[in-house]
Amino acid sequence: MTDQISGQSSPSSPERPTVTAPAPRSRPKPLAVGGIAFATWVMIMIGAYHVILGLAAIIDDDFYVLGRDYVYEFDITAWGWFQLISGAVVLAAGIALITGKMWARVVGIVVALLSAVENFFFIPYYPVWSVMIIALDVLVIWALVTYGPREAENL
């Protein structure tokens, strides 16, 4: 009981804690969740593409034909192994994005950046396709940087 004069509670009555309901979480915008889903599935697709390109280069050295002289020339078999390994990493990063963890987003950004650089060096072999993959990598980076972890968790 509270003493009317002093306003203090008497020792015989325990105070009840005030319970408040948690504030409702605002729902993420569909575009935000769609952006993360887009980044996830495009990374999985790009990773699979890198793996297939790598296997083609490893299996048949003459599969890729260099069009014009290019400053950067590589041994096709070595490039195939590089494509295969980097494709597996991009694929794994895309699958990790499904978890919605922040570390997966950071890895996804770094891997998409490296994939874009890798495709820059692949331009003389498949110019149009390489430029398309670079554009998709840029969109993946944008999608992962733009939206926060709340949207990623709702994937």
Secondary structure, DSSP 4 states (H G I P E B T S, - for coil): -B-TTT-PBPTTSPPPPP--PPPPPPPPPHHHHHHHHHHHHHHHHHHHHHHHHHHHHHH-TTSS---S--S----HHHHHHHHHHHHHHHHHHHHHHTTT-HHHHHHHHHHHHHHHHHHHHTTTTSHHHHHHHHHHHHHHHHHHHHS-HHHHHT-
